[in-house]
Amino acid sequence: MYDDSGTEGGLSDDASYVLLGDMNAGPGDEPLDPATKYFIENDDFDSRSLPTSPGGAQKGDPDATADFGEFGIAHVDWVLPSPDLSLRSSSVVWPSANANKRGLSDDVTAASDHRLVWADVAPE
């Protein structure tokens, strides 16, 4: 294992980090449900305030990051900082239905069935 600068090995004990990406592990999904529980219940990640969105809330889950049509919505994309970082703000780019007046909802839907997840993190 190596990092972006080519340094081999794992993280040092005092390193800050952010786990992010498409994990395709949403609550209730099989067989990856244990991974979701690991992300949310692990003290190595700050999951106290998960990103939310108005569009996800309208679909029934403000934390949802993907809309798989007939398969439903799920939380499959993550931005989880280490506990020593300050999570300033975060969101899922999933516009509400009334945002489509500007075409934004159509653009987001056309881009992917996953919604962009972002977070502003900084050292405490």
ROSE-4610 file (N, C-alpha, C; in Angstrom, 1 decimal, always signed):
// ROSE-4610
residu = [M/M/M/Y/Y/Y/D/D/D/D/D/D/S/S/S/G/G/G/T/T/T/E/E/E/G/G/G/G/G/G/L/L/L/S/S/S/D/D/D/D/D/D/A/A/A/S/S/S/Y/Y/Y/V/V/V/L/L/L/L/L/L/G/G/G/D/D/D/M/M/M/N/N/N/A/A/A/G/G/G/P/P/P/G/G/G/D/D/D/E/E/E/P/P/P/L/L/L/D/D/D/P/P/P/A/A/A/T/T/T/K/K/K/Y/Y/Y/F/F/F/I/I/I/E/E/E/N/N/N/D/D/D/D/D/D/F/F/F/D/D/D/S/S/S/R/R/R/S/S/S/L/L/L/P/P/P/T/T/T/S/S/S/P/P/P/G/G/G/G/G/G/A/A/A/Q/Q/Q/K/K/K/G/G/G/D/D/D/P/P/P/D/D/D/A/A/A/T/T/T/A/A/A/D/D/D/F/F/F/G/G/G/E/E/E/F/F/F/G/G/G/I/I/I/A/A/A/H/H/H/V/V/V/D/D/D/W/W/W/V/V/V/L/L/L/P/P/P/S/S/S/P/P/P/D/D/D/L/L/L/S/S/S/L/L/L/R/R/R/S/S/S/S/S/S/S/S/S/V/V/V/V/V/V/W/W/W/P/P/P/S/S/S/A/A/A/N/N/N/A/A/A/N/N/N/K/K/K/R/R/R/G/G/G/L/L/L/S/S/S/D/D/D/D/D/D/V/V/V/T/T/T/A/A/A/A/A/A/S/S/S/D/D/D/H/H/H/R/R/R/L/L/L/V/V/V/W/W/W/A/A/A/D/D/D/V/V/V/A/A/A/P/P/P/E/E/E]
num = [1/1/1/2/2/2/3/3/3/4/4/4/5/5/5/6/6/6/7/7/7/8/8/8/9/9/9/10/10/10/11/11/11/12/12/12/13/13/13/14/14/14/15/15/15/16/16/16/17/17/17/18/18/18/19/19/19/20/20/20/21/21/21/22/22/22/23/23/23/24/24/24/25/25/25/26/26/26/27/27/27/28/28/28/29/29/29/30/30/30/31/31/31/32/32/32/33/33/33/34/34/34/35/35/35/36/36/36/37/37/37/38/38/38/39/39/39/40/40/40/41/41/41/42/42/42/43/43/43/44/44/44/45/45/45/46/46/46/47/47/47/48/48/48/49/49/49/50/50/50/51/51/51/52/52/52/53/53/53/54/54/54/55/55/55/56/56/56/57/57/57/58/58/58/59/59/59/60/60/60/61/61/61/62/62/62/63/63/63/64/64/64/65/65/65/66/66/66/67/67/67/68/68/68/69/69/69/70/70/70/71/71/71/72/72/72/73/73/73/74/74/74/75/75/75/76/76/76/77/77/77/78/78/78/79/79/79/80/80/80/81/81/81/82/82/82/83/83/83/84/84/84/85/85/85/86/86/86/87/87/87/88/88/88/89/89/89/90/90/90/91/91/91/92/92/92/93/93/93/94/94/94/95/95/95/96/96/96/97/97/97/98/98/98/99/99/99/100/100/100/101/101/101/102/102/102/103/103/103/104/104/104/105/105/105/106/106/106/107/107/107/108/108/108/109/109/109/110/110/110/111/111/111/112/112/112/113/113/113/114/114/114/115/115/115/116/116/116/117/117/117/118/118/118/119/119/119/120/120/120/121/121/121/122/122/122/123/123/123/124/124/124]
x = [+0.8/+0.0/+0.9/+0.5/+1.3/+0.3/+0.8/-0.1/+0.2/-0.4/-0.2/+1.2/+2.0/+3.4/+4.3/+3.8/+4.6/+5.2/+4.8/+5.2/+4.5/+5.3/+4.7/+4.3/+3.4/+2.9/+1.5/+1.0/-0.3/-0.1/-1.2/-1.2/-0.5/+0.2/+0.8/-0.4/-0.1/-1.1/-1.8/-1.1/-1.6/-2.1/-2.2/-2.6/-4.1/-4.5/-5.9/-6.2/-7.5/-7.9/-9.4/-9.8/-11.2/-11.4/-12.4/-12.8/-13.9/-13.8/-14.8/-14.9/-16.1/-16.3/-17.6/-17.7/-18.9/-18.6/-19.2/-19.0/-20.1/-21.2/-22.3/-22.7/-22.8/-23.1/-24.2/-25.4/-26.5/-27.2/-27.8/-28.5/-29.6/-29.5/-30.5/-30.1/-29.0/-28.5/-27.8/-28.0/-27.2/-26.3/-25.1/-24.5/-23.6/-23.7/-22.8/-23.3/-24.4/-25.0/-23.9/-23.1/-22.1/-21.1/-20.8/-19.9/-20.5/-21.8/-22.5/-22.5/-22.8/-22.7/-21.3/-20.3/-18.9/-18.6/-19.1/-18.8/-19.5/-20.7/-21.5/-21.1/-20.8/-20.6/-19.2/-18.2/-16.8/-16.3/-15.7/-15.1/-14.0/-13.5/-12.5/-13.0/-14.3/-14.9/-15.9/-16.0/-17.0/-18.3/-19.3/-20.5/-21.7/-21.4/-22.5/-23.4/-22.9/-23.7/-23.5/-24.3/-24.2/-24.8/-24.2/-24.8/-26.2/-27.0/-28.4/-28.8/-30.0/-30.4/-31.9/-32.5/-33.9/-34.5/-33.8/-34.4/-34.5/-33.4/-33.5/-34.6/-34.8/-35.9/-37.2/-37.4/-38.7/-38.9/-37.8/-38.0/-38.1/-37.9/-38.1/-36.9/-35.7/-34.5/-33.5/-33.4/-32.5/-31.0/-30.6/-29.2/-28.9/-30.0/-29.8/-28.9/-28.0/-27.1/-27.3/-28.2/-28.5/-29.9/-30.4/-31.8/-31.7/-31.9/-31.8/-33.2/-34.0/-35.3/-36.2/-36.5/-37.4/-36.8/-35.5/-34.8/-34.8/-35.2/-35.3/-34.1/-34.1/-33.0/-32.1/-30.9/-29.9/-28.8/-28.2/-27.0/-25.8/-25.2/-24.1/-22.8/-22.8/-21.7/-21.4/-20.1/-19.7/-18.6/-18.6/-17.5/-17.5/-16.5/-16.4/-15.0/-14.9/-13.6/-13.2/-11.9/-11.4/-11.9/-12.0/-12.6/-11.9/-10.6/-9.8/-10.1/-10.8/-11.2/-12.5/-12.6/-13.9/-14.7/-15.9/-16.8/-17.6/-17.3/-17.9/-19.3/-19.4/-20.7/-20.6/-21.7/-21.8/-23.2/-23.2/-24.5/-24.5/-25.6/-25.8/-26.4/-25.8/-26.4/-27.6/-28.7/-29.9/-31.1/-31.3/-32.3/-33.7/-34.4/-35.8/-36.6/-37.8/-38.6/-38.8/-38.9/-39.1/-37.9/-36.7/-35.5/-35.4/-36.3/-36.3/-36.8/-37.4/-37.8/-36.6/-35.4/-34.1/-33.5/-34.0/-33.4/-32.4/-32.1/-31.1/-31.4/-32.6/-32.9/-32.7/-33.1/-32.9/-31.4/-30.6/-29.2/-28.5/-28.9/-28.4/-28.8/-30.0/-30.5/-29.8/-29.6/-29.0/-27.5/-26.9/-25.4/-25.2/-26.0/-25.8/-27.0/-27.1/-28.1/-27.6/-26.3/-25.7/-25.7/-25.8/-25.7/-24.4/-23.9/-22.6/-22.7/-21.7/-21.7/-20.4/-20.6/-19.4/-19.4/-18.2/-18.0/-16.9/-17.0/-16.0/-15.4/-14.2/-13.5/-12.2/-11.9/-10.7/-10.1/-8.8/-8.3/-9.0/-9.2/-9.9/-9.0]
y = [-1.2/+0.0/+1.2/+2.3/+3.5/+4.7/+5.9/+7.0/+7.8/+8.9/+9.7/+10.2/+10.3/+10.8/+9.6/+8.4/+7.2/+6.6/+7.2/+6.7/+5.4/+4.3/+3.0/+2.9/+2.0/+1.7/+2.3/+2.2/+2.7/+4.2/+4.7/+6.0/+6.0/+7.1/+7.2/+7.4/+7.1/+7.1/+8.5/+9.6/+10.9/+11.5/+10.7/+11.3/+11.6/+12.6/+12.9/+12.3/+12.0/+11.3/+11.5/+11.3/+11.3/+10.1/+9.3/+8.2/+8.7/+8.6/+9.1/+8.2/+8.2/+7.5/+6.7/+6.0/+5.2/+3.8/+3.5/+2.2/+1.2/+1.7/+0.8/+0.0/+0.6/-0.1/+0.7/+0.5/+1.3/+0.5/+1.1/+0.4/-0.5/-1.8/-2.7/-3.5/-3.0/-3.7/-5.0/-6.0/-7.2/-7.5/-7.9/-8.4/-7.3/-6.1/-5.0/-4.3/-4.7/-4.0/-4.0/-5.0/-4.9/-3.8/-3.5/-2.4/-1.0/-0.9/+0.4/+0.5/-0.5/-0.5/-0.1/-0.7/-0.4/+1.1/+1.7/+3.1/+4.0/+3.7/+4.6/+4.4/+3.2/+2.9/+2.8/+3.1/+3.0/+4.4/+4.3/+5.6/+6.2/+5.5/+6.0/+7.0/+7.1/+8.0/+8.9/+10.2/+11.1/+10.9/+10.2/+10.0/+10.7/+11.6/+12.2/+13.1/+13.7/+14.5/+14.2/+13.2/+12.8/+13.9/+14.0/+15.0/+14.6/+15.7/+15.5/+16.3/+16.1/+16.9/+17.0/+18.1/+18.3/+17.3/+16.9/+15.9/+14.6/+14.2/+12.9/+12.9/+14.0/+14.1/+13.9/+14.5/+14.4/+12.9/+12.2/+10.8/+9.9/+10.4/+9.7/+9.4/+9.9/+9.6/+10.8/+11.7/+12.9/+12.6/+11.4/+11.0/+10.2/+9.9/+9.1/+9.8/+9.0/+9.6/+9.0/+8.1/+7.5/+7.2/+7.2/+6.8/+5.8/+4.5/+3.4/+3.1/+4.1/+3.9/+2.8/+1.8/+0.7/+0.1/+0.2/-0.5/+0.4/+1.7/+2.6/+3.5/+4.2/+5.1/+4.5/+4.9/+4.3/+5.3/+5.0/+5.8/+4.9/+5.2/+4.4/+5.2/+6.5/+7.4/+8.1/+8.2/+8.6/+9.7/+10.5/+11.4/+11.4/+10.6/+10.4/+10.8/+12.0/+12.5/+11.7/+11.8/+11.3/+12.2/+11.7/+12.4/+13.7/+13.8/+15.0/+16.2/+15.9/+17.0/+17.6/+18.9/+19.6/+19.6/+19.0/+19.0/+20.3/+21.2/+22.6/+22.5/+21.8/+21.7/+20.6/+20.1/+19.0/+18.9/+18.3/+18.1/+17.1/+16.7/+15.8/+16.7/+16.8/+17.6/+16.9/+17.0/+16.4/+17.4/+18.2/+19.3/+18.8/+19.6/+19.3/+19.5/+19.0/+19.0/+20.4/+21.4/+22.8/+23.4/+22.8/+23.3/+23.0/+22.2/+21.8/+23.0/+24.0/+25.2/+25.8/+25.6/+26.1/+25.0/+23.8/+22.6/+21.9/+22.3/+21.7/+20.2/+19.9/+18.5/+17.6/+18.1/+17.2/+17.0/+18.1/+17.9/+16.9/+17.0/+16.1/+14.7/+14.5/+13.1/+12.6/+13.4/+13.0/+12.6/+13.2/+13.0/+11.6/+11.1/+9.8/+9.5/+8.2/+7.8/+8.0/+8.4/+8.8/+10.3/+10.8/+12.3/+12.7/+13.8/+14.3/+14.6/+14.0/+14.3/+15.1/+16.2/+17.0/+17.3/+17.7/+18.1/+19.1/+20.1/+21.0/+20.6/+20.1/+19.7/+20.5/+20.6/+21.4/+20.9/+21.1/+20.7/+21.5/+20.9/+21.6/+22.6]
z = [+0.0/+0.0/+0.0/-0.8/-0.8/-1.0/-0.6/-0.8/-2.0/-2.3/-3.5/-3.7/-2.7/-2.8/-2.9/-2.9/-3.1/-1.8/-0.6/+0.7/+0.9/+1.2/+1.5/+2.9/+3.1/+4.5/+4.7/+5.9/+6.3/+6.8/+7.3/+7.9/+9.3/+9.6/+10.9/+11.9/+13.2/+14.2/+14.4/+14.0/+14.2/+12.9/+11.8/+10.5/+10.5/+9.8/+9.5/+8.1/+7.9/+6.7/+6.4/+5.2/+4.8/+3.9/+4.3/+3.5/+2.6/+1.3/+0.4/-0.8/-1.4/-2.6/-2.7/-3.8/-4.0/-3.5/-2.3/-1.7/-2.0/-2.7/-3.0/-1.8/-0.7/+0.5/+1.3/+0.9/+1.5/+2.6/+3.6/+4.7/+4.1/+4.5/+4.0/+2.8/+2.1/+0.9/+1.3/+0.6/+0.8/-0.3/-0.2/+1.1/+1.8/+1.4/+1.9/+3.1/+3.7/+4.9/+6.0/+6.2/+7.3/+7.1/+5.8/+5.6/+6.0/+5.7/+6.1/+7.6/+8.3/+9.8/+10.3/+9.6/+9.9/+9.8/+8.6/+8.4/+9.5/+9.8/+10.7/+12.1/+12.5/+13.9/+14.3/+13.4/+13.7/+14.2/+15.4/+16.0/+15.2/+14.1/+13.3/+12.2/+12.1/+11.2/+11.9/+11.5/+12.1/+11.2/+11.7/+11.0/+11.8/+12.7/+13.5/+12.6/+11.6/+10.7/+9.3/+8.8/+7.4/+6.5/+5.3/+4.3/+4.0/+3.8/+3.4/+2.2/+1.7/+0.5/+0.5/+0.0/-0.1/-1.1/-2.2/-3.1/-2.5/-1.7/-1.0/+0.0/+0.7/+1.7/+1.0/-0.1/-0.8/-1.3/-1.5/-1.9/-0.7/+0.5/+1.7/+2.6/+2.1/+2.9/+2.6/+3.6/+3.3/+3.2/+3.7/+3.6/+2.3/+1.5/+0.3/-0.7/-1.3/-2.3/-3.7/-3.9/-5.2/-5.3/-6.6/-6.9/-8.0/-7.6/-8.5/-9.1/-9.3/-10.0/-9.3/-10.0/-9.4/-8.2/-8.0/-6.8/-5.6/-5.8/-4.7/-4.5/-3.4/-3.0/-2.0/-2.0/-1.0/-0.7/+0.4/+0.8/+0.5/-0.7/-1.2/-1.4/-1.3/-1.5/-0.2/+0.1/+1.5/+1.4/+2.4/+2.8/+4.3/+4.8/+6.3/+6.8/+7.4/+7.9/+9.2/+9.5/+10.7/+11.9/+13.1/+14.2/+14.6/+14.2/+14.5/+13.6/+12.5/+11.6/+11.9/+11.6/+11.8/+10.5/+10.6/+9.5/+9.5/+8.6/+8.6/+8.0/+6.9/+6.2/+5.2/+4.8/+3.8/+3.2/+2.0/+1.4/+0.3/-0.1/-1.3/-2.4/-3.6/-4.6/-5.3/-4.6/-5.1/-5.0/-6.0/-5.9/-5.6/-5.0/-4.8/-6.1/-6.1/-7.3/-7.9/-7.0/-7.5/-8.1/-7.8/-8.4/-9.9/-10.4/-11.8/-12.7/-12.1/-12.9/-13.6/-13.1/-13.7/-14.5/-14.5/-15.2/-14.4/-13.2/-12.4/-12.1/-11.7/-11.4/-12.5/-13.7/-14.9/-15.2/-15.0/-15.3/-14.3/-13.0/-12.0/-12.3/-12.7/-13.0/-14.2/-15.2/-16.5/-16.2/-15.3/-15.0/-14.5/-13.5/-12.9/-12.0/-11.7/-10.7/-9.3/-9.2/-7.9/-7.9/-6.7/-6.5/-5.9/-6.3/-5.8/-4.3/-3.6/-2.1/-1.9/-1.1/-0.8/+0.7/+1.2/+2.6/+2.7/+3.5/+3.8/+5.2/+5.1/+6.4/+6.6/+7.8/+8.2/+9.5/+9.8/+11.1/+12.2/+13.3/+14.4/+15.0]
